[in-house]
C-alpha cells in the first residue's frame, strides 16, 4: 500500500504523460509479453508473479481481459463500460516497473469498479441511470479509486448494477439498470446474479478481471458474491471512505472488495483503507487501519475459534441446509467449536426502511447538487424517469424514490427515532450475543441459491443474513461454501466493529480447508 495519500501523488493525466516520458534508450517501449496470460483461475499473486518474471506485461493483461469481456459479456451484461485509457495506463505502469520496480502487489493488475463510484476520467458515473449519462465528469476520483490508482491498479472499466443501488422500486429486478440492461449469473444465465453489485460479482466470477469493487447498504456486496460464487467483504462502516460514491444511506453505505479468493480481498482492502477528510466516518478508523491485511491469513486459523451458527436460518431450504452441514463439519474438523445461536435477520423492518428513505433523499440531493448538471435533486431524477418511462421503467417503477422525496430533513423525530432503534437493535444484538456466548464470529448461510430472472414479479424475498451487520455498520465476509444443483451458496462470517482481521483469518482457513469455489459453466439454464 502506498505511504502517501492519493491526493499528494500525480493526477491521472500527469501520470500518463510522465509514463510516456520515462523512456530512455532502454525504456522507450514497454516489454513485450512472451505468453498470453490465462485469466480463468488467476489471482493477484499469480498475475503479479508473471509480471515480475517478465512472462507477461500489464499491457498483455489488459488486452487479455478486454478480449475475454468482448467474447463473453454479450451473454452476461456485467460490464457497462470499458476504460478507453486502460491500455495507456498499463503501458505507463510497465515502463515504471522497468525503471523503478512495482509499487506493490496490485501494480499493473486489472480491476473493475461498480458504476456508482466517481472516476475523473473518460468513463461515466451513472449508477446505471440514463438520467446521469450527460452529467459532468466528476472533478476527482472516489477516494477508494484514487487509492487503487496510487497502488498501481489499472481501472479496466465500470460494472453494471441494480439501478440506484436497488433502491428505486419496491418491485425491482436485481441486476437490471436502464443503462446496462440485465446482468446474468455466469453459473446459469437465466438466474439472477443478485444485487446491487451484480456486475462486479458476475465479472469476477467470469474472470473478466482479477478483482472488483462493489458497494453495500444491506446485502449488495455479500449477496451477489454468494450468488455468483466468489468472496465478498463488506467492511466496518468508516474503514473505507464513501467520498465520491453515489449514495444511498450514509449510516450503512460502504464500498468493499469482491474477489475470487480471501487473500485477494485482503489485498484490495489494504490498498483502499485509510482516513479521508471528505468522509467524517473514517475518523473512527484512526489507529484501526492495518497496512497489510494479508498478514492475518492463516490456514490453521480455525483452531480454537468459537463460532455461533444462526440456527433460525436452518430449515429454510433443504439444499442450503446440506451445504451448511458440510461447511460446519469442515469447520469442526479444522478445530472450530460451533454453538447454535439465534440472531434475528429481520428485526429492523420498518425502522431500517424509514432510515433508508430519509437518508436516500438527503444524501442523493447533496451528491447531485455538488456534481452539477441537469440532475440537481432526487425530484429531478423522478421527473426524468417519468419523461423517459419507456426506457427507464419498462419492468418496474420508482416507488421508493416517490416515498423518499416526501421525507423531510434529518432532524425530524421520525428519522432520529428509527435510526436509534436500528443502531440499538443491531449493535447490542451482535455485541451482546458475542459477549454472552464468547464468540469470535457469527456464521450462517449468506443467502439462498440464485433465483430465476423474473421480469414480471421482480425479486422475491428469501434466505439472507445480511441485515444484522449491515444495519450495525459491522464487517461481513462471505466465502464460497458449496453448490445447490450447480448454483453457489456462500458461508457468512460477521462480528464486531473493526474485526476484519478475525473474519479474514477464519474465512481464509475455511477457504483453504474446503476449496469450495467452482468456475462458472455459463449454462443457458440448469441442466435438468
FIMI-345917 format. One record per residue (C-alpha): residue number from 1; residue in one letter; x, y, z. Coordinates in nm, 3 decimals, m for minus. Layout:
REM FIMI-345917
DOLO     n   res         x         y         z
DOLO   NUM     A         X         Y         Z
...
END
This chain:
REM FIMI-345917
DOLO     n   res         x         y         z
DOLO     1     X     0.000     0.000     0.000
DOLO     2     X     0.141     0.342    m0.089
DOLO     3     X     0.253     0.555     0.202
DOLO     4     X     0.120     0.882     0.062
DOLO     5     X    m0.244     0.974     0.033
DOLO     6     X    m0.366     0.971    m0.330
DOLO     7     X    m0.417     1.346    m0.337
DOLO     8     X    m0.044     1.401    m0.288
DOLO     9     X     0.053     1.192    m0.593
DOLO    10     X     0.035     1.254    m0.966
DOLO    11     X    m0.306     1.301    m1.117
DOLO    12     X    m0.410     1.067    m1.398
DOLO    13     X    m0.310     1.291    m1.691
DOLO    14     X     0.023     1.384    m1.535
DOLO    15     X     0.091     1.017    m1.464
DOLO    16     X     0.024     0.916    m1.825
DOLO    17     X     0.248     1.192    m1.952
DOLO    18     X     0.520     1.103    m1.703
DOLO    19     X     0.494     0.737    m1.801
DOLO    20     X     0.543     0.824    m2.164
DOLO    21     X     0.844     1.038    m2.076
DOLO    22     X     1.011     0.763    m1.873
DOLO    23     X     1.155     0.605    m2.184
DOLO    24     X     1.527     0.647    m2.234
DOLO    25     X     1.720     0.443    m2.489
DOLO    26     X     1.649     0.131    m2.284
DOLO    27     X     1.294     0.218    m2.181
DOLO    28     X     1.123     0.366    m2.484
DOLO    29     X     0.875     0.080    m2.504
DOLO    30     X     0.721    m0.149    m2.250
DOLO    31     X     0.848    m0.508    m2.255
DOLO    32     X     0.651    m0.748    m2.472
DOLO    33     X     0.470    m1.046    m2.321
DOLO    34     X     0.614    m1.386    m2.408
DOLO    35     X     0.284    m1.569    m2.350
DOLO    36     X    m0.079    m1.469    m2.317
DOLO    37     X    m0.187    m1.489    m1.952
DOLO    38     X    m0.467    m1.727    m1.853
DOLO    39     X    m0.727    m1.538    m1.653
DOLO    40     X    m0.981    m1.804    m1.554
DOLO    41     X    m0.824    m1.904    m1.222
DOLO    42     X    m0.582    m1.610    m1.191
DOLO    43     X    m0.515    m1.443    m0.857
DOLO    44     X    m0.337    m1.120    m0.774
DOLO    45     X    m0.032    m1.323    m0.669
DOLO    46     X    m0.020    m1.537    m0.984
DOLO    47     X    m0.057    m1.238    m1.215
DOLO    48     X     0.199    m1.037    m1.017
DOLO    49     X     0.445    m1.327    m1.038
DOLO    50     X     0.414    m1.330    m1.417
DOLO    51     X     0.470    m0.957    m1.428
DOLO    52     X     0.774    m0.980    m1.200
DOLO    53     X     0.935    m1.256    m1.407
DOLO    54     X     0.860    m1.085    m1.738
DOLO    55     X     0.643    m1.370    m1.866
DOLO    56     X     0.377    m1.112    m1.946
DOLO    57     X     0.318    m0.740    m1.912
DOLO    58     X     0.037    m0.530    m1.771
DOLO    59     X    m0.046    m0.434    m2.128
DOLO    60     X    m0.091    m0.804    m2.208
DOLO    61     X    m0.313    m0.849    m1.903
DOLO    62     X    m0.538    m0.563    m2.010
DOLO    63     X    m0.556    m0.690    m2.367
DOLO    64     X    m0.645    m1.040    m2.244
DOLO    65     X    m0.909    m0.903    m2.007
DOLO    66     X    m1.063    m0.686    m2.277
DOLO    67     X    m1.069    m0.980    m2.519
DOLO    68     X    m1.241    m1.203    m2.263
DOLO    69     X    m1.500    m0.935    m2.190
DOLO    70     X    m1.574    m0.885    m2.559
DOLO    71     X    m1.605    m1.261    m2.608
DOLO    72     X    m1.828    m1.345    m2.311
DOLO    73     X    m2.000    m1.033    m2.181
DOLO    74     X    m2.263    m1.033    m2.454
DOLO    75     X    m2.425    m1.312    m2.252
DOLO    76     X    m2.365    m1.158    m1.908
DOLO    77     X    m2.404    m0.778    m1.936
DOLO    78     X    m2.169    m0.743    m1.639
DOLO    79     X    m1.952    m0.462    m1.779
DOLO    80     X    m2.126    m0.135    m1.852
DOLO    81     X    m1.823     0.045    m1.998
DOLO    82     X    m1.454    m0.021    m2.073
DOLO    83     X    m1.197     0.240    m1.979
DOLO    84     X    m1.058     0.387    m2.305
DOLO    85     X    m0.737     0.482    m2.120
DOLO    86     X    m0.670     0.138    m1.968
DOLO    87     X    m0.406     0.034    m2.224
DOLO    88     X    m0.220     0.362    m2.200
DOLO    89     X    m0.219     0.335    m1.820
DOLO    90     X    m0.095    m0.025    m1.839
DOLO    91     X     0.189     0.069    m2.073
DOLO    92     X     0.294     0.354    m1.844
DOLO    93     X     0.292     0.115    m1.549
DOLO    94     X     0.504    m0.135    m1.745
DOLO    95     X     0.761     0.136    m1.810
DOLO    96     X     0.751     0.241    m1.446
DOLO    97     X     0.808    m0.120    m1.337
DOLO    98     X     1.118    m0.140    m1.554
DOLO    99     X     1.252     0.191    m1.431
DOLO   100     X     1.168     0.179    m1.061
DOLO   101     X     1.011    m0.154    m0.976
DOLO   102     X     0.649    m0.223    m0.876
DOLO   103     X     0.455    m0.002    m0.637
DOLO   104     X     0.312    m0.308    m0.462
DOLO   105     X     0.112    m0.629    m0.518
DOLO   106     X    m0.157    m0.461    m0.733
DOLO   107     X     0.084    m0.292    m0.976
DOLO   108     X    m0.048    m0.335    m1.330
DOLO   109     X    m0.344    m0.559    m1.240
DOLO   110     X    m0.691    m0.518    m1.399
DOLO   111     X    m0.966    m0.405    m1.159
DOLO   112     X    m1.330    m0.336    m1.244
DOLO   113     X    m1.539    m0.092    m1.039
DOLO   114     X    m1.911    m0.051    m0.988
DOLO   115     X    m2.074     0.228    m1.187
DOLO   116     X    m2.161     0.431    m0.880
DOLO   117     X    m1.800     0.524    m0.797
DOLO   118     X    m1.682     0.856    m0.936
DOLO   119     X    m1.390     0.839    m1.177
DOLO   120     X    m1.233     1.161    m1.303
DOLO   121     X    m1.152     1.019    m1.644
DOLO   122     X    m1.325     0.945    m1.975
DOLO   123     X    m1.566     0.695    m1.817
DOLO   124     X    m1.913     0.793    m1.699
DOLO   125     X    m2.053     0.755    m1.349
DOLO   126     X    m2.429     0.697    m1.368
DOLO   127     X    m2.548     0.449    m1.101
DOLO   128     X    m2.698     0.271    m1.402
DOLO   129     X    m2.942     0.553    m1.473
DOLO   130     X    m2.989     0.729    m1.804
DOLO   131     X    m3.053     1.045    m1.602
DOLO   132     X    m2.678     1.080    m1.536
DOLO   133     X    m2.548     0.991    m1.882
DOLO   134     X    m2.487     1.357    m1.962
DOLO   135     X    m2.381     1.463    m1.612
DOLO   136     X    m2.045     1.639    m1.578
DOLO   137     X    m1.738     1.421    m1.531
DOLO   138     X    m1.663     1.416    m1.155
DOLO   139     X    m1.392     1.661    m1.054
DOLO   140     X    m1.197     1.388    m0.873
DOLO   141     X    m1.190     1.015    m0.823
DOLO   142     X    m1.376     0.847    m0.543
DOLO   143     X    m1.124     0.817    m0.260
DOLO   144     X    m1.101     0.437    m0.284
DOLO   145     X    m1.037     0.456    m0.659
DOLO   146     X    m0.763     0.712    m0.602
DOLO   147     X    m0.611     0.468    m0.353
DOLO   148     X    m0.623     0.187    m0.608
DOLO   149     X    m0.463     0.403    m0.878
DOLO   150     X    m0.190     0.503    m0.631
DOLO   151     X    m0.130     0.133    m0.563
DOLO   152     X    m0.074     0.078    m0.937
DOLO   153     X    m0.404    m0.094    m1.022
DOLO   154     X    m0.545    m0.042    m1.373
DOLO   155     X    m0.912     0.058    m1.371
DOLO   156     X    m1.034    m0.162    m1.652
DOLO   157     X    m1.390    m0.033    m1.666
DOLO   158     X    m1.722     0.007    m1.486
DOLO   159     X    m1.963    m0.273    m1.395
DOLO   160     X    m2.339    m0.287    m1.426
DOLO   161     X    m2.553    m0.274    m1.113
DOLO   162     X    m2.908    m0.268    m0.990
DOLO   163     X    m3.001     0.088    m1.083
DOLO   164     X    m2.962     0.343    m0.799
DOLO   165     X    m2.819     0.060    m0.585
DOLO   166     X    m3.152    m0.127    m0.599
DOLO   167     X    m3.345     0.140    m0.414
DOLO   168     X    m3.564     0.283    m0.687
DOLO   169     X    m3.858     0.044    m0.663
DOLO   170     X    m4.017    m0.197    m0.417
DOLO   171     X    m4.071    m0.433    m0.714
DOLO   172     X    m3.724    m0.410    m0.864
DOLO   173     X    m3.529    m0.675    m1.052
DOLO   174     X    m3.176    m0.714    m0.914
DOLO   175     X    m2.900    m0.669    m1.170
DOLO   176     X    m3.110    m0.451    m1.404
DOLO   177     X    m3.033    m0.093    m1.499
DOLO   178     X    m3.166     0.119    m1.780
DOLO   179     X    m2.811     0.187    m1.894
DOLO   180     X    m2.670    m0.165    m1.870
DOLO   181     X    m2.969    m0.397    m1.909
DOLO   182     X    m2.994    m0.722    m1.713
DOLO   183     X    m2.680    m0.875    m1.566
DOLO   184     X    m2.695    m1.254    m1.564
DOLO   185     X    m2.543    m1.516    m1.339
DOLO   186     X    m2.244    m1.688    m1.505
DOLO   187     X    m2.332    m2.022    m1.345
DOLO   188     X    m2.671    m2.027    m1.519
DOLO   189     X    m2.765    m1.742    m1.749
DOLO   190     X    m3.136    m1.749    m1.666
DOLO   191     X    m3.054    m1.694    m1.297
DOLO   192     X    m3.030    m1.363    m1.117
DOLO   193     X    m2.683    m1.254    m1.001
DOLO   194     X    m2.844    m1.070    m0.707
DOLO   195     X    m2.770    m0.705    m0.640
DOLO   196     X    m2.689    m0.434    m0.630
DOLO   197     X    m2.320    m0.507    m0.705
DOLO   198     X    m2.436    m0.762    m0.960
DOLO   199     X    m2.198    m0.669    m1.240
DOLO   200     X    m1.895    m0.670    m1.010
DOLO   201     X    m1.983    m1.019    m0.882
DOLO   202     X    m2.056    m1.166    m1.225
DOLO   203     X    m1.741    m1.009    m1.374
DOLO   204     X    m1.514    m1.151    m1.104
DOLO   205     X    m1.674    m1.496    m1.128
DOLO   206     X    m1.634    m1.488    m1.508
DOLO   207     X    m1.266    m1.381    m1.474
DOLO   208     X    m1.310    m1.054    m1.662
DOLO   209     X    m1.077    m0.901    m1.401
DOLO   210     X    m0.873    m1.022    m1.108
DOLO   211     X    m1.090    m0.827    m0.863
DOLO   212     X    m1.368    m0.569    m0.848
DOLO   213     X    m1.505    m0.303    m0.618
DOLO   214     X    m1.867    m0.313    m0.506
DOLO   215     X    m2.077    m0.116    m0.260
DOLO   216     X    m2.326    m0.227     0.001
DOLO   217     X    m2.606    m0.074     0.202
DOLO   218     X    m2.769    m0.405     0.300
DOLO   219     X    m2.653    m0.717     0.118
DOLO   220     X    m2.530    m0.554    m0.201
DOLO   221     X    m2.177    m0.695    m0.175
DOLO   222     X    m2.229    m1.020     0.012
DOLO   223     X    m2.548    m1.136    m0.163
DOLO   224     X    m2.422    m1.110    m0.525
DOLO   225     X    m2.086    m1.252    m0.417
DOLO   226     X    m2.258    m1.557    m0.269
DOLO   227     X    m2.493    m1.595    m0.567
DOLO   228     X    m2.203    m1.583    m0.815
DOLO   229     X    m1.970    m1.800    m0.608
DOLO   230     X    m1.699    m1.552    m0.508
DOLO   231     X    m1.558    m1.385    m0.196
DOLO   232     X    m1.712    m1.056    m0.085
DOLO   233     X    m1.620    m0.833     0.208
DOLO   234     X    m1.839    m0.556     0.347
DOLO   235     X    m1.606    m0.366     0.584
DOLO   236     X    m1.685    m0.184     0.905
DOLO   237     X    m1.851     0.149     0.833
DOLO   238     X    m1.570     0.406     0.815
DOLO   239     X    m1.284     0.174     0.730
DOLO   240     X    m1.321     0.272     0.363
DOLO   241     X    m1.420     0.621     0.256
DOLO   242     X    m1.752     0.678     0.078
DOLO   243     X    m1.643     1.012    m0.070
DOLO   244     X    m1.715     1.021    m0.441
DOLO   245     X    m1.969     0.738    m0.437
DOLO   246     X    m2.331     0.788    m0.547
DOLO   247     X    m2.502     0.745    m0.210
DOLO   248     X    m2.797     0.555    m0.078
DOLO   249     X    m2.774     0.593     0.301
DOLO   250     X    m2.471     0.719     0.490
DOLO   251     X    m2.546     0.521     0.806
DOLO   252     X    m2.499     0.193     0.616
DOLO   253     X    m2.318     0.261     0.284
DOLO   254     X    m1.967     0.129     0.227
DOLO   255     X    m1.753     0.011    m0.065
DOLO   256     X    m1.572    m0.321    m0.042
DOLO   257     X    m1.365    m0.579    m0.234
DOLO   258     X    m1.512    m0.862    m0.444
DOLO   259     X    m1.261    m1.130    m0.546
DOLO   260     X    m1.213    m1.499    m0.617
DOLO   261     X    m1.001    m1.558    m0.306
DOLO   262     X    m0.985    m1.433     0.051
DOLO   263     X    m0.621    m1.332     0.001
DOLO   264     X    m0.714    m1.106    m0.288
DOLO   265     X    m0.991    m0.947    m0.079
DOLO   266     X    m0.731    m0.872     0.190
DOLO   267     X    m0.500    m0.717    m0.070
DOLO   268     X    m0.771    m0.487    m0.205
DOLO   269     X    m0.882    m0.392     0.145
DOLO   270     X    m0.522    m0.300     0.231
DOLO   271     X    m0.498    m0.074    m0.073
DOLO   272     X    m0.832     0.104    m0.023
DOLO   273     X    m0.845     0.158     0.355
DOLO   274     X    m0.747     0.492     0.502
DOLO   275     X    m0.870     0.812     0.662
DOLO   276     X    m1.030     1.070     0.434
DOLO   277     X    m1.126     1.425     0.541
DOLO   278     X    m1.412     1.414     0.288
DOLO   279     X    m1.581     1.132     0.484
DOLO   280     X    m1.609     1.208     0.856
DOLO   281     X    m1.697     0.844     0.928
DOLO   282     X    m1.336     0.747     0.855
DOLO   283     X    m1.220     0.940     1.163
DOLO   284     X    m1.333     0.641     1.370
DOLO   285     X    m1.084     0.424     1.180
DOLO   286     X    m0.783     0.618     1.311
DOLO   287     X    m0.547     0.365     1.467
DOLO   288     X    m0.757     0.074     1.339
DOLO   289     X    m0.642     0.059     0.975
DOLO   290     X    m0.397    m0.220     0.901
DOLO   291     X    m0.128    m0.159     0.640
DOLO   292     X    m0.143    m0.523     0.525
DOLO   293     X    m0.447    m0.737     0.599
DOLO   294     X    m0.285    m1.043     0.440
DOLO   295     X    m0.071    m1.086     0.750
DOLO   296     X    m0.377    m1.218     0.934
DOLO   297     X    m0.434    m1.503     0.688
DOLO   298     X    m0.363    m1.839     0.850
DOLO   299     X    m0.462    m2.178     0.708
DOLO   300     X    m0.478    m2.305     1.067
DOLO   301     X    m0.684    m2.008     1.180
DOLO   302     X    m0.993    m2.211     1.275
DOLO   303     X    m0.820    m2.392     1.556
DOLO   304     X    m0.970    m2.280     1.887
DOLO   305     X    m1.223    m2.046     1.725
DOLO   306     X    m1.570    m2.033     1.877
DOLO   307     X    m1.840    m1.965     1.619
DOLO   308     X    m2.212    m1.908     1.662
DOLO   309     X    m2.431    m2.058     1.387
DOLO   310     X    m2.760    m1.876     1.324
DOLO   311     X    m3.000    m2.161     1.393
DOLO   312     X    m3.301    m1.952     1.286
DOLO   313     X    m3.169    m1.976     0.927
DOLO   314     X    m3.196    m2.355     0.926
DOLO   315     X    m3.483    m2.538     0.758
DOLO   316     X    m3.542    m2.257     0.510
DOLO   317     X    m3.405    m2.451     0.210
DOLO   318     X    m3.301    m2.821     0.213
DOLO   319     X    m3.018    m2.772    m0.034
DOLO   320     X    m2.873    m2.485     0.168
DOLO   321     X    m2.908    m2.694     0.486
DOLO   322     X    m2.699    m2.969     0.324
DOLO   323     X    m2.425    m2.724     0.220
DOLO   324     X    m2.422    m2.570     0.568
DOLO   325     X    m2.400    m2.912     0.733
DOLO   326     X    m2.092    m2.992     0.525
DOLO   327     X    m1.943    m2.649     0.598
DOLO   328     X    m1.998    m2.690     0.973
DOLO   329     X    m1.838    m3.034     0.960
DOLO   330     X    m1.531    m2.883     0.790
DOLO   331     X    m1.513    m2.603     1.047
DOLO   332     X    m1.522    m2.856     1.333
DOLO   333     X    m1.270    m3.085     1.163
DOLO   334     X    m1.023    m2.797     1.149
DOLO   335     X    m1.054    m2.706     1.515
DOLO   336     X    m1.351    m2.469     1.549
DOLO   337     X    m1.612    m2.503     1.819
DOLO   338     X    m1.968    m2.436     1.699
DOLO   339     X    m2.266    m2.335     1.909
DOLO   340     X    m2.620    m2.264     1.796
DOLO   341     X    m2.733    m1.905     1.843
DOLO   342     X    m3.037    m1.704     1.745
DOLO   343     X    m2.998    m1.363     1.586
DOLO   344     X    m3.299    m1.227     1.403
DOLO   345     X    m3.226    m1.143     1.039
DOLO   346     X    m3.545    m0.936     1.007
DOLO   347     X    m3.561    m0.745     1.336
DOLO   348     X    m3.518    m0.398     1.182
DOLO   349     X    m3.802    m0.398     0.931
DOLO   350     X    m3.986    m0.068     0.917
DOLO   351     X    m3.718     0.118     1.114
DOLO   352     X    m3.445     0.035     0.861
DOLO   353     X    m3.670     0.129     0.569
DOLO   354     X    m3.751     0.462     0.734
DOLO   355     X    m3.381     0.540     0.781
DOLO   356     X    m3.302     0.448     0.421
DOLO   357     X    m3.582     0.663     0.280
DOLO   358     X    m3.478     0.971     0.479
DOLO   359     X    m3.108     0.932     0.406
DOLO   360     X    m3.153     0.847     0.038
DOLO   361     X    m3.333     1.175    m0.021
DOLO   362     X    m3.086     1.385     0.182
DOLO   363     X    m2.769     1.214     0.059
DOLO   364     X    m2.864     1.195    m0.308
DOLO   365     X    m2.976     1.559    m0.314
DOLO   366     X    m2.638     1.662    m0.170
DOLO   367     X    m2.442     1.445    m0.415
DOLO   368     X    m2.632     1.566    m0.721
DOLO   369     X    m2.610     1.932    m0.621
DOLO   370     X    m2.232     1.901    m0.585
DOLO   371     X    m2.197     1.703    m0.910
DOLO   372     X    m2.378     1.968    m1.116
DOLO   373     X    m2.557     1.929    m1.447
DOLO   374     X    m2.927     1.894    m1.519
DOLO   375     X    m2.999     1.649    m1.237
DOLO   376     X    m2.973     1.857    m0.918
DOLO   377     X    m3.203     1.658    m0.688
DOLO   378     X    m3.397     1.335    m0.646
DOLO   379     X    m3.704     1.525    m0.767
DOLO   380     X    m3.523     1.591    m1.097
DOLO   381     X    m3.446     1.220    m1.133
DOLO   382     X    m3.807     1.126    m1.065
DOLO   383     X    m3.925     1.372    m1.331
DOLO   384     X    m3.669     1.235    m1.578
DOLO   385     X    m3.787     0.879    m1.514
DOLO   386     X    m4.145     0.984    m1.582
DOLO   387     X    m4.046     1.153    m1.909
DOLO   388     X    m3.838     0.850    m2.013
DOLO   389     X    m4.079     0.589    m1.880
DOLO   390     X    m4.040     0.357    m2.180
DOLO   391     X    m3.664     0.333    m2.132
DOLO   392     X    m3.633     0.377    m1.756
DOLO   393     X    m3.936     0.193    m1.626
DOLO   394     X    m4.029    m0.091    m1.866
DOLO   395     X    m4.043    m0.352    m1.586
DOLO   396     X    m4.084    m0.168    m1.256
DOLO   397     X    m4.142     0.181    m1.124
DOLO   398     X    m3.985     0.416    m0.868
DOLO   399     X    m4.191     0.360    m0.554
DOLO   400     X    m3.900     0.402    m0.313
DOLO   401     X    m3.797     0.729    m0.474
DOLO   402     X    m4.152     0.859    m0.459
DOLO   403     X    m4.165     0.780    m0.088
DOLO   404     X    m3.816     0.915    m0.019
DOLO   405     X    m3.870     1.250    m0.192
DOLO   406     X    m4.152     1.326     0.053
DOLO   407     X    m3.923     1.295     0.355
DOLO   408     X    m3.807     1.600     0.547
DOLO   409     X    m3.468     1.688     0.694
DOLO   410     X    m3.258     1.452     0.907
DOLO   411     X    m3.359     1.648     1.218
DOLO   412     X    m3.713     1.509     1.212
DOLO   413     X    m3.811     1.294     1.514
DOLO   414     X    m3.935     1.008     1.295
DOLO   415     X    m3.589     0.969     1.140
DOLO   416     X    m3.398     1.006     1.465
DOLO   417     X    m3.621     0.752     1.640
DOLO   418     X    m3.581     0.497     1.358
DOLO   419     X    m3.204     0.547     1.345
DOLO   420     X    m3.169     0.497     1.721
DOLO   421     X    m3.382     0.181     1.706
DOLO   422     X    m3.171     0.037     1.423
DOLO   423     X    m2.842     0.105     1.599
DOLO   424     X    m2.963    m0.028     1.933
DOLO   425     X    m3.117    m0.348     1.794
DOLO   426     X    m2.828    m0.432     1.562
DOLO   427     X    m2.522    m0.335     1.765
DOLO   428     X    m2.647    m0.453     2.102
DOLO   429     X    m2.778    m0.769     1.937
DOLO   430     X    m2.443    m0.864     1.785
DOLO   431     X    m2.221    m0.745     2.069
DOLO   432     X    m2.445    m0.889     2.337
DOLO   433     X    m2.467    m1.228     2.169
DOLO   434     X    m2.092    m1.244     2.113
DOLO   435     X    m2.025    m1.149     2.475
DOLO   436     X    m2.274    m1.397     2.616
DOLO   437     X    m2.152    m1.686     2.402
DOLO   438     X    m1.782    m1.584     2.395
DOLO   439     X    m1.783    m1.588     2.013
DOLO   440     X    m1.511    m1.500     1.766
DOLO   441     X    m1.771    m1.460     1.489
DOLO   442     X    m2.130    m1.536     1.392
DOLO   443     X    m2.184    m1.758     1.089
DOLO   444     X    m2.469    m1.871     0.865
DOLO   445     X    m2.576    m1.905     0.502
DOLO   446     X    m2.530    m1.573     0.322
DOLO   447     X    m2.837    m1.631     0.108
DOLO   448     X    m3.017    m1.898    m0.088
DOLO   449     X    m2.921    m2.016    m0.437
DOLO   450     X    m2.986    m1.769    m0.719
DOLO   451     X    m3.349    m1.730    m0.825
DOLO   452     X    m3.470    m1.720    m1.184
DOLO   453     X    m3.472    m1.379    m1.353
DOLO   454     X    m3.838    m1.279    m1.341
DOLO   455     X    m3.929    m0.951    m1.510
DOLO   456     X    m4.297    m0.997    m1.422
DOLO   457     X    m4.270    m1.049    m1.047
DOLO   458     X    m3.929    m0.895    m0.978
DOLO   459     X    m3.717    m1.002    m0.685
DOLO   460     X    m3.853    m1.239    m0.426
DOLO   461     X    m3.755    m1.219    m0.063
DOLO   462     X    m3.570    m1.519     0.069
DOLO   463     X    m3.297    m1.652     0.290
DOLO   464     X    m3.047    m1.384     0.392
DOLO   465     X    m2.823    m1.294     0.686
DOLO   466     X    m2.700    m0.956     0.561
DOLO   467     X    m2.912    m0.718     0.772
DOLO   468     X    m2.759    m0.750     1.121
DOLO   469     X    m2.408    m0.648     1.012
DOLO   470     X    m2.538    m0.400     0.753
DOLO   471     X    m2.761    m0.210     0.995
DOLO   472     X    m2.494    m0.217     1.267
DOLO   473     X    m2.220    m0.099     1.030
DOLO   474     X    m2.016    m0.407     1.123
DOLO   475     X    m1.795    m0.620     0.891
DOLO   476     X    m1.931    m0.918     0.697
DOLO   477     X    m1.732    m1.167     0.488
DOLO   478     X    m1.884    m1.430     0.258
DOLO   479     X    m1.682    m1.725     0.125
DOLO   480     X    m1.798    m1.993    m0.126
DOLO   481     X    m1.926    m2.297     0.065
DOLO   482     X    m2.074    m2.528    m0.196
DOLO   483     X    m2.334    m2.576    m0.468
DOLO   484     X    m2.706    m2.648    m0.473
DOLO   485     X    m2.790    m2.806    m0.809
DOLO   486     X    m2.496    m2.620    m0.964
DOLO   487     X    m2.574    m2.283    m0.800
DOLO   488     X    m2.330    m2.137    m0.545
DOLO   489     X    m2.405    m2.084    m0.177
DOLO   490     X    m2.183    m1.874     0.050
DOLO   491     X    m2.094    m1.905     0.417
DOLO   492     X    m2.101    m1.576     0.608
DOLO   493     X    m1.868    m1.468     0.887
DOLO   494     X    m1.958    m1.145     1.068
DOLO   495     X    m1.891    m0.988     1.403
DOLO   496     X    m1.792    m0.680     1.599
DOLO   497     X    m1.681    m0.349     1.453
DOLO   498     X    m1.322    m0.348     1.324
DOLO   499     X    m1.297    m0.731     1.334
DOLO   500     X    m1.182    m0.765     0.972
DOLO   501     X    m0.855    m0.935     1.081
DOLO   502     X    m1.051    m1.206     1.264
DOLO   503     X    m1.301    m1.258     0.982
DOLO   504     X    m1.028    m1.278     0.719
DOLO   505     X    m0.836    m1.532     0.928
DOLO   506     X    m1.144    m1.750     0.973
DOLO   507     X    m1.263    m1.714     0.615
DOLO   508     X    m0.920    m1.791     0.474
DOLO   509     X    m0.885    m2.104     0.688
DOLO   510     X    m1.231    m2.221     0.577
DOLO   511     X    m1.149    m2.149     0.212
DOLO   512     X    m0.822    m2.343     0.230
DOLO   513     X    m0.991    m2.635     0.406
DOLO   514     X    m1.279    m2.669     0.160
DOLO   515     X    m1.172    m2.521    m0.177
DOLO   516     X    m1.543    m2.491    m0.248
DOLO   517     X    m1.538    m2.226    m0.522
DOLO   518     X    m1.617    m2.355    m0.870
DOLO   519     X    m1.552    m2.196    m1.210
DOLO   520     X    m1.886    m2.096    m1.368
DOLO   521     X    m2.004    m2.303    m1.664
DOLO   522     X    m2.220    m2.039    m1.841
DOLO   523     X    m2.512    m2.282    m1.869
DOLO   524     X    m2.808    m2.130    m2.052
DOLO   525     X    m3.023    m2.289    m1.782
DOLO   526     X    m2.957    m2.553    m1.520
DOLO   527     X    m2.904    m2.895    m1.682
DOLO   528     X    m3.202    m3.093    m1.554
END
